[in-house]
Amino acid sequence: MSFTISYENCEYRGEGNAGLVIRLKKEEKVLRLTKQDNACKITRSKEVQFKELESKVEVIKNVMKFLLG
């Protein structure tokens, strides 16, 4: 299953202490994006941590900055 994550396809729905909620218009799905991963307390390799960080940065650069201004 794949989703198109772009500014045009997303709608900001709300925010709480732990996450943001985004609606994917075309797919009629809702995404809950966590602000902080509680699992970060578990030691993971630097490579895994780096890939997770890269993924979060891409979402912020390509979607969130347009939705939140």
mmCIF file as Biopython writes it, N, C-alpha, C and O atoms, coordinates in Angstrom:
data_model
#
loop_
_atom_site.group_PDB
_atom_site.id
_atom_site.type_symbol
_atom_site.label_atom_id
_atom_site.label_alt_id
_atom_site.label_comp_id
_atom_site.label_asym_id
_atom_site.label_entity_id
_atom_site.label_seq_id
_atom_site.pdbx_PDB_ins_code
_atom_site.Cartn_x
_atom_site.Cartn_y
_atom_site.Cartn_z
_atom_site.occupancy
_atom_site.B_iso_or_equiv
_atom_site.auth_seq_id
_atom_site.auth_asym_id
_atom_site.pdbx_PDB_model_num
ATOM 1   N N  . MET A ? 1  ? 0.848  -1.168 0.000  1.0 0.0 1  A 1 
ATOM 2   C CA . MET A ? 1  ? 0.000  0.000  0.000  1.0 0.0 1  A 1 
ATOM 3   C C  . MET A ? 1  ? 0.895  1.233  0.000  1.0 0.0 1  A 1 
ATOM 4   O O  . MET A ? 1  ? 1.815  1.339  0.812  1.0 0.0 1  A 1 
ATOM 5   N N  . SER A ? 2  ? 0.627  2.154  -0.902 1.0 0.0 2  A 1 
ATOM 6   C CA . SER A ? 2  ? 1.417  3.378  -0.947 1.0 0.0 2  A 1 
ATOM 7   C C  . SER A ? 2  ? 0.483  4.585  -0.889 1.0 0.0 2  A 1 
ATOM 8   O O  . SER A ? 2  ? -0.676 4.522  -1.298 1.0 0.0 2  A 1 
ATOM 9   N N  . PHE A ? 3  ? 1.016  5.667  -0.375 1.0 0.0 3  A 1 
ATOM 10  C CA . PHE A ? 3  ? 0.268  6.906  -0.230 1.0 0.0 3  A 1 
ATOM 11  C C  . PHE A ? 3  ? 1.049  8.019  -0.885 1.0 0.0 3  A 1 
ATOM 12  O O  . PHE A ? 3  ? 2.280  8.011  -0.897 1.0 0.0 3  A 1 
ATOM 13  N N  . THR A ? 4  ? 0.315  8.988  -1.435 1.0 0.0 4  A 1 
ATOM 14  C CA . THR A ? 4  ? 0.943  10.178 -1.977 1.0 0.0 4  A 1 
ATOM 15  C C  . THR A ? 4  ? 0.982  11.218 -0.870 1.0 0.0 4  A 1 
ATOM 16  O O  . THR A ? 4  ? -0.051 11.731 -0.441 1.0 0.0 4  A 1 
ATOM 17  N N  . ILE A ? 5  ? 2.195  11.521 -0.414 1.0 0.0 5  A 1 
ATOM 18  C CA . ILE A ? 5  ? 2.329  12.534 0.633  1.0 0.0 5  A 1 
ATOM 19  C C  . ILE A ? 5  ? 2.883  13.792 -0.008 1.0 0.0 5  A 1 
ATOM 20  O O  . ILE A ? 5  ? 4.087  13.923 -0.228 1.0 0.0 5  A 1 
ATOM 21  N N  . SER A ? 6  ? 1.984  14.706 -0.299 1.0 0.0 6  A 1 
ATOM 22  C CA . SER A ? 6  ? 2.355  15.986 -0.890 1.0 0.0 6  A 1 
ATOM 23  C C  . SER A ? 6  ? 1.442  17.049 -0.292 1.0 0.0 6  A 1 
ATOM 24  O O  . SER A ? 6  ? 0.411  16.733 0.302  1.0 0.0 6  A 1 
ATOM 25  N N  . TYR A ? 7  ? 1.820  18.278 -0.450 1.0 0.0 7  A 1 
ATOM 26  C CA . TYR A ? 7  ? 1.027  19.385 0.084  1.0 0.0 7  A 1 
ATOM 27  C C  . TYR A ? 7  ? -0.396 19.363 -0.472 1.0 0.0 7  A 1 
ATOM 28  O O  . TYR A ? 7  ? -1.362 19.573 0.262  1.0 0.0 7  A 1 
ATOM 29  N N  . GLU A ? 8  ? -0.514 19.106 -1.774 1.0 0.0 8  A 1 
ATOM 30  C CA . GLU A ? 8  ? -1.817 19.130 -2.421 1.0 0.0 8  A 1 
ATOM 31  C C  . GLU A ? 8  ? -2.732 18.018 -1.915 1.0 0.0 8  A 1 
ATOM 32  O O  . GLU A ? 8  ? -3.952 18.184 -1.907 1.0 0.0 8  A 1 
ATOM 33  N N  . ASN A ? 9  ? -2.169 16.897 -1.496 1.0 0.0 9  A 1 
ATOM 34  C CA . ASN A ? 9  ? -2.949 15.739 -1.083 1.0 0.0 9  A 1 
ATOM 35  C C  . ASN A ? 9  ? -3.221 15.715 0.424  1.0 0.0 9  A 1 
ATOM 36  O O  . ASN A ? 9  ? -3.957 14.849 0.896  1.0 0.0 9  A 1 
ATOM 37  N N  . CYS A ? 10 ? -2.650 16.635 1.177  1.0 0.0 10 A 1 
ATOM 38  C CA . CYS A ? 10 ? -2.765 16.598 2.634  1.0 0.0 10 A 1 
ATOM 39  C C  . CYS A ? 10 ? -3.622 17.742 3.165  1.0 0.0 10 A 1 
ATOM 40  O O  . CYS A ? 10 ? -3.693 18.824 2.582  1.0 0.0 10 A 1 
ATOM 41  N N  . GLU A ? 11 ? -4.261 17.462 4.283  1.0 0.0 11 A 1 
ATOM 42  C CA . GLU A ? 11 ? -5.025 18.482 4.997  1.0 0.0 11 A 1 
ATOM 43  C C  . GLU A ? 11 ? -4.725 18.361 6.486  1.0 0.0 11 A 1 
ATOM 44  O O  . GLU A ? 11 ? -4.857 17.282 7.065  1.0 0.0 11 A 1 
ATOM 45  N N  . TYR A ? 12 ? -4.330 19.444 7.092  1.0 0.0 12 A 1 
ATOM 46  C CA . TYR A ? 12 ? -4.043 19.466 8.529  1.0 0.0 12 A 1 
ATOM 47  C C  . TYR A ? 12 ? -5.353 19.302 9.281  1.0 0.0 12 A 1 
ATOM 48  O O  . TYR A ? 12 ? -6.304 20.047 9.046  1.0 0.0 12 A 1 
ATOM 49  N N  . ARG A ? 13 ? -5.410 18.310 10.204 1.0 0.0 13 A 1 
ATOM 50  C CA . ARG A ? 13 ? -6.650 18.045 10.929 1.0 0.0 13 A 1 
ATOM 51  C C  . ARG A ? 13 ? -6.581 18.441 12.393 1.0 0.0 13 A 1 
ATOM 52  O O  . ARG A ? 13 ? -7.599 18.794 12.988 1.0 0.0 13 A 1 
ATOM 53  N N  . GLY A ? 14 ? -5.396 18.387 12.976 1.0 0.0 14 A 1 
ATOM 54  C CA . GLY A ? 14 ? -5.301 18.764 14.374 1.0 0.0 14 A 1 
ATOM 55  C C  . GLY A ? 14 ? -3.986 18.357 14.988 1.0 0.0 14 A 1 
ATOM 56  O O  . GLY A ? 14 ? -3.127 17.747 14.350 1.0 0.0 14 A 1 
ATOM 57  N N  . GLU A ? 15 ? -3.857 18.719 16.262 1.0 0.0 15 A 1 
ATOM 58  C CA . GLU A ? 15 ? -2.591 18.488 16.958 1.0 0.0 15 A 1 
ATOM 59  C C  . GLU A ? 15 ? -2.881 18.242 18.432 1.0 0.0 15 A 1 
ATOM 60  O O  . GLU A ? 15 ? -3.790 18.835 19.011 1.0 0.0 15 A 1 
ATOM 61  N N  . GLY A ? 16 ? -2.091 17.358 19.021 1.0 0.0 16 A 1 
ATOM 62  C CA . GLY A ? 16 ? -2.185 17.097 20.449 1.0 0.0 16 A 1 
ATOM 63  C C  . GLY A ? 16 ? -0.801 17.138 21.062 1.0 0.0 16 A 1 
ATOM 64  O O  . GLY A ? 16 ? 0.160  17.529 20.399 1.0 0.0 16 A 1 
ATOM 65  N N  . ASN A ? 17 ? -0.685 16.739 22.315 1.0 0.0 17 A 1 
ATOM 66  C CA . ASN A ? 17 ? 0.617  16.743 22.977 1.0 0.0 17 A 1 
ATOM 67  C C  . ASN A ? 17 ? 1.602  15.777 22.327 1.0 0.0 17 A 1 
ATOM 68  O O  . ASN A ? 17 ? 2.801  16.050 22.278 1.0 0.0 17 A 1 
ATOM 69  N N  . ALA A ? 18 ? 1.103  14.657 21.831 1.0 0.0 18 A 1 
ATOM 70  C CA . ALA A ? 18 ? 1.988  13.613 21.331 1.0 0.0 18 A 1 
ATOM 71  C C  . ALA A ? 18 ? 2.075  13.533 19.819 1.0 0.0 18 A 1 
ATOM 72  O O  . ALA A ? 18 ? 2.965  12.855 19.306 1.0 0.0 18 A 1 
ATOM 73  N N  . GLY A ? 19 ? 1.195  14.189 19.086 1.0 0.0 19 A 1 
ATOM 74  C CA . GLY A ? 19 ? 1.261  14.026 17.646 1.0 0.0 19 A 1 
ATOM 75  C C  . GLY A ? 19 ? 0.450  15.030 16.856 1.0 0.0 19 A 1 
ATOM 76  O O  . GLY A ? 19 ? -0.254 15.875 17.409 1.0 0.0 19 A 1 
ATOM 77  N N  . LEU A ? 20 ? 0.574  14.910 15.525 1.0 0.0 20 A 1 
ATOM 78  C CA . LEU A ? 20 ? -0.172 15.713 14.560 1.0 0.0 20 A 1 
ATOM 79  C C  . LEU A ? 20 ? -1.043 14.767 13.750 1.0 0.0 20 A 1 
ATOM 80  O O  . LEU A ? 20 ? -0.679 13.611 13.532 1.0 0.0 20 A 1 
ATOM 81  N N  . VAL A ? 21 ? -2.194 15.260 13.305 1.0 0.0 21 A 1 
ATOM 82  C CA . VAL A ? 21 ? -3.084 14.442 12.491 1.0 0.0 21 A 1 
ATOM 83  C C  . VAL A ? 21 ? -3.234 15.106 11.127 1.0 0.0 21 A 1 
ATOM 84  O O  . VAL A ? 21 ? -3.583 16.282 11.024 1.0 0.0 21 A 1 
ATOM 85  N N  . ILE A ? 22 ? -2.962 14.322 10.079 1.0 0.0 22 A 1 
ATOM 86  C CA . ILE A ? 22 ? -3.024 14.786 8.697  1.0 0.0 22 A 1 
ATOM 87  C C  . ILE A ? 22 ? -3.981 13.874 7.934  1.0 0.0 22 A 1 
ATOM 88  O O  . ILE A ? 22 ? -3.951 12.657 8.115  1.0 0.0 22 A 1 
ATOM 89  N N  . ARG A ? 23 ? -4.828 14.453 7.083  1.0 0.0 23 A 1 
ATOM 90  C CA . ARG A ? 23 ? -5.721 13.644 6.250  1.0 0.0 23 A 1 
ATOM 91  C C  . ARG A ? 23 ? -5.165 13.589 4.840  1.0 0.0 23 A 1 
ATOM 92  O O  . ARG A ? 23 ? -4.812 14.620 4.269  1.0 0.0 23 A 1 
ATOM 93  N N  . LEU A ? 24 ? -5.084 12.380 4.270  1.0 0.0 24 A 1 
ATOM 94  C CA . LEU A ? 24 ? -4.720 12.193 2.867  1.0 0.0 24 A 1 
ATOM 95  C C  . LEU A ? 24 ? -6.014 12.216 2.064  1.0 0.0 24 A 1 
ATOM 96  O O  . LEU A ? 24 ? -6.838 11.309 2.184  1.0 0.0 24 A 1 
ATOM 97  N N  . LYS A ? 25 ? -6.193 13.243 1.253  1.0 0.0 25 A 1 
ATOM 98  C CA . LYS A ? 25 ? -7.460 13.467 0.562  1.0 0.0 25 A 1 
ATOM 99  C C  . LYS A ? 25 ? -7.790 12.355 -0.435 1.0 0.0 25 A 1 
ATOM 100 O O  . LYS A ? 25 ? -8.882 11.788 -0.390 1.0 0.0 25 A 1 
ATOM 101 N N  . LYS A ? 26 ? -6.861 12.041 -1.328 1.0 0.0 26 A 1 
ATOM 102 C CA . LYS A ? 26 ? -7.131 11.055 -2.383 1.0 0.0 26 A 1 
ATOM 103 C C  . LYS A ? 26 ? -7.389 9.662  -1.818 1.0 0.0 26 A 1 
ATOM 104 O O  . LYS A ? 26 ? -8.277 8.952  -2.290 1.0 0.0 26 A 1 
ATOM 105 N N  . GLU A ? 27 ? -6.624 9.277  -0.820 1.0 0.0 27 A 1 
ATOM 106 C CA . GLU A ? 27 ? -6.733 7.940  -0.254 1.0 0.0 27 A 1 
ATOM 107 C C  . GLU A ? 27 ? -7.834 7.832  0.801  1.0 0.0 27 A 1 
ATOM 108 O O  . GLU A ? 27 ? -8.192 6.735  1.228  1.0 0.0 27 A 1 
ATOM 109 N N  . GLU A ? 28 ? -8.371 8.994  1.221  1.0 0.0 28 A 1 
ATOM 110 C CA . GLU A ? 28 ? -9.372 9.051  2.281  1.0 0.0 28 A 1 
ATOM 111 C C  . GLU A ? 28 ? -8.873 8.325  3.532  1.0 0.0 28 A 1 
ATOM 112 O O  . GLU A ? 28 ? -9.577 7.503  4.118  1.0 0.0 28 A 1 
ATOM 113 N N  . LYS A ? 29 ? -7.644 8.652  3.919  1.0 0.0 29 A 1 
ATOM 114 C CA . LYS A ? 29 ? -6.999 8.083  5.097  1.0 0.0 29 A 1 
ATOM 115 C C  . LYS A ? 29 ? -6.549 9.208  6.006  1.0 0.0 29 A 1 
ATOM 116 O O  . LYS A ? 29 ? -6.398 10.350 5.574  1.0 0.0 29 A 1 
ATOM 117 N N  . VAL A ? 30 ? -6.336 8.873  7.269  1.0 0.0 30 A 1 
ATOM 118 C CA . VAL A ? 30 ? -5.822 9.830  8.244  1.0 0.0 30 A 1 
ATOM 119 C C  . VAL A ? 30 ? -4.512 9.290  8.794  1.0 0.0 30 A 1 
ATOM 120 O O  . VAL A ? 30 ? -4.414 8.110  9.132  1.0 0.0 30 A 1 
ATOM 121 N N  . LEU A ? 31 ? -3.497 10.159 8.884  1.0 0.0 31 A 1 
ATOM 122 C CA . LEU A ? 31 ? -2.199 9.789  9.445  1.0 0.0 31 A 1 
ATOM 123 C C  . LEU A ? 31 ? -2.012 10.486 10.782 1.0 0.0 31 A 1 
ATOM 124 O O  . LEU A ? 31 ? -2.316 11.671 10.925 1.0 0.0 31 A 1 
ATOM 125 N N  . ARG A ? 32 ? -1.519 9.753  11.746 1.0 0.0 32 A 1 
ATOM 126 C CA . ARG A ? 32 ? -1.155 10.347 13.032 1.0 0.0 32 A 1 
ATOM 127 C C  . ARG A ? 32 ? 0.366  10.305 13.107 1.0 0.0 32 A 1 
ATOM 128 O O  . ARG A ? 32 ? 0.963  9.231  13.182 1.0 0.0 32 A 1 
ATOM 129 N N  . LEU A ? 33 ? 0.978  11.460 13.087 1.0 0.0 33 A 1 
ATOM 130 C CA . LEU A ? 33 ? 2.431  11.569 13.125 1.0 0.0 33 A 1 
ATOM 131 C C  . LEU A ? 33 ? 2.862  11.886 14.549 1.0 0.0 33 A 1 
ATOM 132 O O  . LEU A ? 33 ? 2.434  12.883 15.130 1.0 0.0 33 A 1 
ATOM 133 N N  . THR A ? 34 ? 3.706  11.037 15.101 1.0 0.0 34 A 1 
ATOM 134 C CA . THR A ? 34 ? 4.145  11.266 16.476 1.0 0.0 34 A 1 
ATOM 135 C C  . THR A ? 34 ? 5.201  12.354 16.522 1.0 0.0 34 A 1 
ATOM 136 O O  . THR A ? 34 ? 6.043  12.457 15.630 1.0 0.0 34 A 1 
ATOM 137 N N  . LYS A ? 35 ? 5.148  13.160 17.561 1.0 0.0 35 A 1 
ATOM 138 C CA . LYS A ? 35 ? 6.150  14.207 17.764 1.0 0.0 35 A 1 
ATOM 139 C C  . LYS A ? 35 ? 7.424  13.622 18.343 1.0 0.0 35 A 1 
ATOM 140 O O  . LYS A ? 35 ? 8.521  14.089 18.038 1.0 0.0 35 A 1 
ATOM 141 N N  . GLN A ? 36 ? 7.285  12.609 19.172 1.0 0.0 36 A 1 
ATOM 142 C CA . GLN A ? 36 ? 8.446  11.955 19.763 1.0 0.0 36 A 1 
ATOM 143 C C  . GLN A ? 36 ? 8.150  10.476 19.895 1.0 0.0 36 A 1 
ATOM 144 O O  . GLN A ? 36 ? 7.085  10.076 20.366 1.0 0.0 36 A 1 
ATOM 145 N N  . ASP A ? 37 ? 9.104  9.678  19.475 1.0 0.0 37 A 1 
ATOM 146 C CA . ASP A ? 37 ? 8.956  8.231  19.538 1.0 0.0 37 A 1 
ATOM 147 C C  . ASP A ? 37 ? 9.388  7.741  20.910 1.0 0.0 37 A 1 
ATOM 148 O O  . ASP A ? 37 ? 10.549 7.898  21.286 1.0 0.0 37 A 1 
ATOM 149 N N  . ASN A ? 38 ? 8.460  7.146  21.665 1.0 0.0 38 A 1 
ATOM 150 C CA . ASN A ? 38 ? 8.807  6.624  22.986 1.0 0.0 38 A 1 
ATOM 151 C C  . ASN A ? 38 ? 9.814  5.492  22.913 1.0 0.0 38 A 1 
ATOM 152 O O  . ASN A ? 38 ? 10.518 5.220  23.886 1.0 0.0 38 A 1 
ATOM 153 N N  . ALA A ? 39 ? 9.888  4.836  21.774 1.0 0.0 39 A 1 
ATOM 154 C CA . ALA A ? 39 ? 10.830 3.738  21.613 1.0 0.0 39 A 1 
ATOM 155 C C  . ALA A ? 39 ? 12.274 4.242  21.490 1.0 0.0 39 A 1 
ATOM 156 O O  . ALA A ? 39 ? 13.207 3.440  21.457 1.0 0.0 39 A 1 
ATOM 157 N N  . CYS A ? 40 ? 12.460 5.567  21.422 1.0 0.0 40 A 1 
ATOM 158 C CA . CYS A ? 40 ? 13.814 6.096  21.271 1.0 0.0 40 A 1 
ATOM 159 C C  . CYS A ? 40 ? 14.663 5.785  22.499 1.0 0.0 40 A 1 
ATOM 160 O O  . CYS A ? 40 ? 15.886 5.916  22.458 1.0 0.0 40 A 1 
ATOM 161 N N  . LYS A ? 41 ? 14.019 5.373  23.590 1.0 0.0 41 A 1 
ATOM 162 C CA . LYS A ? 41 ? 14.763 4.988  24.780 1.0 0.0 41 A 1 
ATOM 163 C C  . LYS A ? 41 ? 15.516 3.671  24.562 1.0 0.0 41 A 1 
ATOM 164 O O  . LYS A ? 41 ? 16.491 3.374  25.253 1.0 0.0 41 A 1 
ATOM 165 N N  . ILE A ? 42 ? 15.037 2.886  23.581 1.0 0.0 42 A 1 
ATOM 166 C CA . ILE A ? 42 ? 15.691 1.623  23.250 1.0 0.0 42 A 1 
ATOM 167 C C  . ILE A ? 42 ? 16.875 1.937  22.349 1.0 0.0 42 A 1 
ATOM 168 O O  . ILE A ? 42 ? 16.746 2.703  21.394 1.0 0.0 42 A 1 
ATOM 169 N N  . THR A ? 43 ? 18.006 1.360  22.644 1.0 0.0 43 A 1 
ATOM 170 C CA . THR A ? 43 ? 19.200 1.616  21.854 1.0 0.0 43 A 1 
ATOM 171 C C  . THR A ? 43 ? 19.081 0.962  20.479 1.0 0.0 43 A 1 
ATOM 172 O O  . THR A ? 43 ? 18.856 -0.243 20.365 1.0 0.0 43 A 1 
ATOM 173 N N  . ARG A ? 44 ? 19.235 1.774  19.447 1.0 0.0 44 A 1 
ATOM 174 C CA . ARG A ? 44 ? 19.224 1.290  18.069 1.0 0.0 44 A 1 
ATOM 175 C C  . ARG A ? 44 ? 20.526 1.718  17.425 1.0 0.0 44 A 1 
ATOM 176 O O  . ARG A ? 44 ? 21.216 2.611  17.917 1.0 0.0 44 A 1 
ATOM 177 N N  . SER A ? 45 ? 20.852 1.075  16.327 1.0 0.0 45 A 1 
ATOM 178 C CA . SER A ? 45 ? 22.090 1.426  15.642 1.0 0.0 45 A 1 
ATOM 179 C C  . SER A ? 45 ? 21.994 2.857  15.120 1.0 0.0 45 A 1 
ATOM 180 O O  . SER A ? 45 ? 20.900 3.377  14.902 1.0 0.0 45 A 1 
ATOM 181 N N  . LYS A ? 46 ? 23.133 3.476  14.927 1.0 0.0 46 A 1 
ATOM 182 C CA . LYS A ? 46 ? 23.159 4.845  14.418 1.0 0.0 46 A 1 
ATOM 183 C C  . LYS A ? 46 ? 22.579 4.914  13.010 1.0 0.0 46 A 1 
ATOM 184 O O  . LYS A ? 46 ? 21.967 5.915  12.636 1.0 0.0 46 A 1 
ATOM 185 N N  . GLU A ? 47 ? 22.770 3.850  12.228 1.0 0.0 47 A 1 
ATOM 186 C CA . GLU A ? 47 ? 22.238 3.828  10.867 1.0 0.0 47 A 1 
ATOM 187 C C  . GLU A ? 47 ? 20.708 3.856  10.873 1.0 0.0 47 A 1 
ATOM 188 O O  . GLU A ? 47 ? 20.091 4.573  10.085 1.0 0.0 47 A 1 
ATOM 189 N N  . VAL A ? 48 ? 20.102 3.073  11.766 1.0 0.0 48 A 1 
ATOM 190 C CA . VAL A ? 48 ? 18.640 3.042  11.869 1.0 0.0 48 A 1 
ATOM 191 C C  . VAL A ? 48 ? 18.129 4.391  12.351 1.0 0.0 48 A 1 
ATOM 192 O O  . VAL A ? 48 ? 17.149 4.906  11.814 1.0 0.0 48 A 1 
ATOM 193 N N  . GLN A ? 49 ? 18.765 4.959  13.334 1.0 0.0 49 A 1 
ATOM 194 C CA . GLN A ? 49 ? 18.358 6.264  13.852 1.0 0.0 49 A 1 
ATOM 195 C C  . GLN A ? 49 ? 18.471 7.325  12.761 1.0 0.0 49 A 1 
ATOM 196 O O  . GLN A ? 49 ? 17.602 8.190  12.644 1.0 0.0 49 A 1 
ATOM 197 N N  . PHE A ? 50 ? 19.526 7.266  11.970 1.0 0.0 50 A 1 
ATOM 198 C CA . PHE A ? 50 ? 19.741 8.247  10.911 1.0 0.0 50 A 1 
ATOM 199 C C  . PHE A ? 50 ? 18.664 8.121  9.839  1.0 0.0 50 A 1 
ATOM 200 O O  . PHE A ? 50 ? 18.143 9.137  9.377  1.0 0.0 50 A 1 
ATOM 201 N N  . LYS A ? 51 ? 18.319 6.899  9.432  1.0 0.0 51 A 1 
ATOM 202 C CA . LYS A ? 51 ? 17.286 6.705  8.408  1.0 0.0 51 A 1 
ATOM 203 C C  . LYS A ? 51 ? 15.924 7.196  8.901  1.0 0.0 51 A 1 
ATOM 204 O O  . LYS A ? 51 ? 15.167 7.800  8.140  1.0 0.0 51 A 1 
ATOM 205 N N  . GLU A ? 52 ? 15.614 6.939  10.171 1.0 0.0 52 A 1 
ATOM 206 C CA . GLU A ? 52 ? 14.356 7.418  10.739 1.0 0.0 52 A 1 
ATOM 207 C C  . GLU A ? 52 ? 14.326 8.945  10.756 1.0 0.0 52 A 1 
ATOM 208 O O  . GLU A ? 52 ? 13.301 9.552  10.447 1.0 0.0 52 A 1 
ATOM 209 N N  . LEU A ? 53 ? 15.433 9.552  11.111 1.0 0.0 53 A 1 
ATOM 210 C CA . LEU A ? 53 ? 15.518 11.010 11.141 1.0 0.0 53 A 1 
ATOM 211 C C  . LEU A ? 53 ? 15.380 11.586 9.735  1.0 0.0 53 A 1 
ATOM 212 O O  . LEU A ? 53 ? 14.674 12.576 9.541  1.0 0.0 53 A 1 
ATOM 213 N N  . GLU A ? 54 ? 16.043 10.979 8.755  1.0 0.0 54 A 1 
ATOM 214 C CA . GLU A ? 54 ? 15.925 11.430 7.368  1.0 0.0 54 A 1 
ATOM 215 C C  . GLU A ? 54 ? 14.473 11.399 6.899  1.0 0.0 54 A 1 
ATOM 216 O O  . GLU A ? 54 ? 14.005 12.325 6.237  1.0 0.0 54 A 1 
ATOM 217 N N  . SER A ? 55 ? 13.775 10.338 7.243  1.0 0.0 55 A 1 
ATOM 218 C CA . SER A ? 55 ? 12.375 10.189 6.849  1.0 0.0 55 A 1 
ATOM 219 C C  . SER A ? 55 ? 11.523 11.295 7.459  1.0 0.0 55 A 1 
ATOM 220 O O  . SER A ? 55 ? 10.678 11.874 6.776  1.0 0.0 55 A 1 
ATOM 221 N N  . LYS A ? 56 ? 11.737 11.591 8.733  1.0 0.0 56 A 1 
ATOM 222 C CA . LYS A ? 56 ? 10.977 12.645 9.399  1.0 0.0 56 A 1 
ATOM 223 C C  . LYS A ? 56 ? 11.284 14.012 8.807  1.0 0.0 56 A 1 
ATOM 224 O O  . LYS A ? 56 ? 10.381 14.837 8.663  1.0 0.0 56 A 1 
ATOM 225 N N  . VAL A ? 57 ? 12.524 14.262 8.465  1.0 0.0 57 A 1 
ATOM 226 C CA . VAL A ? 57 ? 12.919 15.539 7.868  1.0 0.0 57 A 1 
ATOM 227 C C  . VAL A ? 57 ? 12.241 15.716 6.510  1.0 0.0 57 A 1 
ATOM 228 O O  . VAL A ? 57 ? 11.791 16.815 6.188  1.0 0.0 57 A 1 
ATOM 229 N N  . GLU A ? 58 ? 12.161 14.653 5.713  1.0 0.0 58 A 1 
ATOM 230 C CA . GLU A ? 58 ? 11.509 14.735 4.405  1.0 0.0 58 A 1 
ATOM 231 C C  . GLU A ? 58 ? 10.036 15.096 4.547  1.0 0.0 58 A 1 
ATOM 232 O O  . GLU A ? 58 ? 9.531  15.919 3.785  1.0 0.0 58 A 1 
ATOM 233 N N  . VAL A ? 59 ? 9.345  14.501 5.500  1.0 0.0 59 A 1 
ATOM 234 C CA . VAL A ? 59 ? 7.932  14.821 5.724  1.0 0.0 59 A 1 
ATOM 235 C C  . VAL A ? 59 ? 7.786  16.273 6.146  1.0 0.0 59 A 1 
ATOM 236 O O  . VAL A ? 59 ? 6.884  16.968 5.679  1.0 0.0 59 A 1 
ATOM 237 N N  . ILE A ? 60 ? 8.661  16.735 7.020  1.0 0.0 60 A 1 
ATOM 238 C CA . ILE A ? 60 ? 8.599  18.123 7.477  1.0 0.0 60 A 1 
ATOM 239 C C  . ILE A ? 60 ? 8.852  19.086 6.318  1.0 0.0 60 A 1 
ATOM 240 O O  . ILE A ? 60 ? 8.123  20.065 6.153  1.0 0.0 60 A 1 
ATOM 241 N N  . LYS A ? 61 ? 9.879  18.813 5.517  1.0 0.0 61 A 1 
ATOM 242 C CA . LYS A ? 61 ? 10.231 19.699 4.411  1.0 0.0 61 A 1 
ATOM 243 C C  . LYS A ? 61 ? 9.180  19.711 3.310  1.0 0.0 61 A 1 
ATOM 244 O O  . LYS A ? 61 ? 8.883  20.767 2.751  1.0 0.0 61 A 1 
ATOM 245 N N  . ASN A ? 62 ? 8.614  18.550 2.993  1.0 0.0 62 A 1 
ATOM 246 C CA . ASN A ? 62 ? 7.735  18.444 1.833  1.0 0.0 62 A 1 
ATOM 247 C C  . ASN A ? 62 ? 6.247  18.567 2.141  1.0 0.0 62 A 1 
ATOM 248 O O  . ASN A ? 62 ? 5.446  18.791 1.233  1.0 0.0 62 A 1 
ATOM 249 N N  . VAL A ? 63 ? 5.867  18.424 3.403  1.0 0.0 63 A 1 
ATOM 250 C CA . VAL A ? 63 ? 4.442  18.484 3.734  1.0 0.0 63 A 1 
ATOM 251 C C  . VAL A ? 63 ? 4.157  19.473 4.846  1.0 0.0 63 A 1 
ATOM 252 O O  . VAL A ? 63 ? 3.382  20.412 4.661  1.0 0.0 63 A 1 
ATOM 253 N N  . MET A ? 64 ? 4.775  19.274 5.998  1.0 0.0 64 A 1 
ATOM 254 C CA . MET A ? 64 ? 4.397  20.032 7.186  1.0 0.0 64 A 1 
ATOM 255 C C  . MET A ? 64 ? 4.646  21.528 7.056  1.0 0.0 64 A 1 
ATOM 256 O O  . MET A ? 64 ? 3.833  22.319 7.534  1.0 0.0 64 A 1 
ATOM 257 N N  . LYS A ? 65 ? 5.733  21.940 6.432  1.0 0.0 65 A 1 
ATOM 258 C CA . LYS A ? 65 ? 5.993  23.378 6.361  1.0 0.0 65 A 1 
ATOM 259 C C  . LYS A ? 65 ? 4.940  24.095 5.534  1.0 0.0 65 A 1 
ATOM 260 O O  . LYS A ? 65 ? 4.676  25.275 5.764  1.0 0.0 65 A 1 
ATOM 261 N N  . PHE A ? 66 ? 4.331  23.401 4.572  1.0 0.0 66 A 1 
ATOM 262 C CA . PHE A ? 66 ? 3.263  24.018 3.780  1.0 0.0 66 A 1 
ATOM 263 C C  . PHE A ? 66 ? 1.938  24.016 4.534  1.0 0.0 66 A 1 
ATOM 264 O O  . PHE A ? 66 ? 1.144  24.947 4.403  1.0 0.0 66 A 1 
ATOM 265 N N  . LEU A ? 67 ? 1.702  22.970 5.323  1.0 0.0 67 A 1 
ATOM 266 C CA . LEU A ? 67 ? 0.443  22.882 6.062  1.0 0.0 67 A 1 
ATOM 267 C C  . LEU A ? 67 ? 0.408  23.839 7.243  1.0 0.0 67 A 1 
ATOM 268 O O  . LEU A ? 67 ? -0.635 24.413 7.556  1.0 0.0 67 A 1 
ATOM 269 N N  . LEU A ? 68 ? 1.549  24.009 7.896  1.0 0.0 68 A 1 
ATOM 270 C CA . LEU A ? 68 ? 1.591  24.823 9.100  1.0 0.0 68 A 1 
ATOM 271 C C  . LEU A ? 68 ? 2.080  26.244 8.866  1.0 0.0 68 A 1 
ATOM 272 O O  . LEU A ? 68 ? 1.972  27.098 9.745  1.0 0.0 68 A 1 
ATOM 273 N N  . GLY A ? 69 ? 2.617  26.493 7.677  1.0 0.0 69 A 1 
ATOM 274 C CA . GLY A ? 69 ? 3.044  27.846 7.341  1.0 0.0 69 A 1 
ATOM 275 C C  . GLY A ? 69 ? 4.416  28.197 7.740  1.0 0.0 69 A 1 
ATOM 276 O O  . GLY A ? 69 ? 4.861  29.318 7.497  1.0 0.0 69 A 1 
#
